[in-house]
Amino acid sequence: MRRLLIALLFSTTTITSLAVNAQDIPRAAPEEVGLSSAGLAEVTANLQAHIDAGHIAGAVAAVVRDGKLVYFEALGQRDIETASVMPEDALFRIYSMTRPVTSLAAMILWEEGKFQLDDPISRYLPNFAEQRVFLNSSAPDMSQTRERVGDITVADLMRHTSGLGSRSSDIYVAEQVRLRSITLEQLADNAARVPLFEDPGTAFRYGLSATILGRLIEVWSGMPFDEFLQQRVFSPLGMTDSVFWVDPARADRLATVYRPASDGTLRPHEMEEIPFTEKVPLIEGGVGLVSSTLDFVKFSQLFLSGGELHGNRILQPETINLMMEDSIAPALQPIGNSGYMAASGWTLGGFAYALDPARYDHTVSPGEVWWDGSAGTRFWIDPVQGIVTVIMAQISPADGEGFREEFKNGVYDAILERR
């Protein structure tokens, strides 16, 4: 009954009223929310040092506390070759930071009663009904398989316990599971055709799950995935620059991806065969979005504001809490063998969850959620300190000599009033 009432709230009239762009996050001096202006100035200086050393070409970074934007800086260059200065509204390929956006969209439909979290996905995507499992996940062979035990559930997709592999796994590449030249429906059919790496619910495996979730959103909503995001997420939140391709009107704001050459200089590096300035058939809920720093600030702040931003309610507070809780069974932890993955859980919201902050290589709070993208973007949502931190650059590999970790450490060193 609760979900039915929620669904009624989202009548055509209500959705239309939400289409007005949300206002910007209000700005304030750092000291108003317990941060040091001098400390944040040091953060900027350190980030500039990474740019000067050639670790990254440029970056746009933001900090919000208690719903107020207290730090927002654009540094360096958007494109080195043309000497284009990095604008505040620069666009970045956010890759895996697309996943929590997809989870948010799915939970909108969950509140409306379109599905249950424990529903088998084969109920909506029948091609997954007879999917088998590789006998040897370390050396997958299409001719060496067994019957599957259990079904992939919607929750399995959200928490990456589906048994689906990574888009870059050798077998998926060989079988051409993921190509940007095919549709989302075709990708889902390809993923169903290739066996699973293990039985659903038996291991955490970071992979195609969020992209298949995007296909389910199309089935549940009766709308193309990108149109659903635009109407129910981006427009209500005022995320005006979150798109699946960069049209000509936005092209001069797209940051160039760089990779260090053997001599250490940054050289342009295209991570996809088809660039993001070309519209492709694949609308990908795992890695497909381009976005801006302020757009992702708005998205992140929604989770510290109980599902409502500037009067536009996207989700109920109880759903937001559910999305920010660790959802990985103790028997399946840790979700990784080294680094922060060995100290993290995973949530239904598509976030890593900080189980053991002491084992991280940068400052986090217990229960903080966050994730990043493979071209140098990252965000953190900290319910303990009431802080959202977002930093975006374009570098591959994404580490950029630790510029993201040092940025986060510097922000937390600037806290005057800890909670």
Residue, then its C-alpha position, 0 to 999 in steps of 0.5 A: m500500500r505504501r508503494l502504491l501511494i508513492a506511485l500515485l504521488f508521481s502522477t503526470t502532473t507531478i512529474t511535469s512540475l519536477a521538470v523545472n531544474a533544481q536550483d544550485i546548491p547554496r554557497a557558504a564560507p567554509e567556517e560557517v560549516g566548520l571548515s578552514s578556509a586556509g586549510l582548503a587553500e592548501v588543498t588547492a595548492n596541493l592539487q595545483a602541484h599535481i597539475d604542475a608535475g604533469h600527473i593530471a592536466g586539470a581538475v574540477a573539485a567541490v566540497v559540500r557540508d550541511g548542504k552548502l557548497v564551501y569549496f569549488e575550484a577548476l584548475g589546470q587545462r581541459d585540453i593541453e594541445t589547445a591550451s584550453v583552460m579547465p572550466e567549472d562546468a567541464l564535462f568528464r567521462i565518469y565511467s563506473m560512477t554511472r552505476p549508482v545513478t542506475s541504482l537510484a533509477a531502479m529504486i524509484l521504480w521499486e518504490e512504485g511496486k514495479f518489482q521486488l528486490d528478490d525477483p529473479i531477473s528472468r521474470y522480466l528478461p526470459n533469456f536469462a532463465e536457462q543460463r549456465v555456469f562455467l566449470n572453471s571461472s579462471a579459464p572460462d570455456m564456452s564448451q565447459t559448463r554446468e547447470r546453474v544453481g539458483d537465479i540471479t535476482v534484482a538485488d544480485l545485480m545491485r550488489h554485484t553477486s550475479g555471477l556476470g563478468s566484467r565487460s573487459s574479461d577475455i571471454y566477454v571480449a571474445e564473444q563480443v558481449r559488450l560493443r558500443s555499436i549494439t543496443l542495450e537489449q542486444l547486450a543483455d541478450n549477449a550476457a544471457r548467452v554467455p555462462l556465468f562465472e559462478d552461481p548467483g549469490t555466491a561471490f562478489r564480482y564487479g562486472l556488467s550487472a549495472t548495465i543489465l539493471g539499466r535494461l530492466i529499468e526499460v522493461w519496468s518503465g516502458m521507456p528508453f533508459d536514457e529518457f527515464l533518467q532524464q525525466r525522473v533523475f536528471s531534470p528533478l535534480g537539475m543535473t543539466d550536463s549528465v548525458f550519454w553522448v556529448d552533442p556539438a553544443r557541449a563539445d567544447r567543455l569535454a575534458t580530454v583524457y590523457r595517459p602518461a607517455s614513457d617520458g612522463t608527458l601527458r598524451p591524449h588517450e581515447m579509451e573507447e573505439i567510438p568517442f563520446t562525441e558520437k552518438v552510439p546505440l548502447i545506453e550503458g548503465g554501468v559505465g556510460l555517462v558523461s557528467s560535471t562536478l556540480d551535477f554529481v554534487k547534486f546527485s550525492q547531496l540527495f543521499l544526505s538530504g533524505g531523498e529530497l533536494h530543493g523541494n523535489r522528492i526523488l525517494q523516501p528517506e527509508t529507501i535512501n537508508l536502505m541504499m546506503e547500508d552494506s548489503i554484502a553477506p558476511a560470508l562473501q566479505p571481503i569483496g576484494n583481496s587488497g587495498y580498500m576493497a579488502a576493507s569495503g562492503w557494497t550497497l544496493g545503491g551502487f556504492a562501496y561501503a567503508l567497513d574498516p576506515a583504518r585500512y584505507d589509504h585515505t581518510v574516510s568515516p565509518g559507513e561512508v559510501w563512495w565510488d570512482g571512475s576509470a578515467g580519474t573521477r571520484f566522489w564520497i558521501d559521508p553521513v558522519q561528517g555531513i560532507v560530500t566531496v567530488i573531484m573529477a579529472q581525466i587520466s588513465p590509469a586513474d590513479g594520477e599519482g594519488f591526487r584524489e586520495e591527497f585531495k580527500n585527506g586535505v579536505y578532512d585535515a581542514i575540518l575545524e569541527r568534527r562530529 
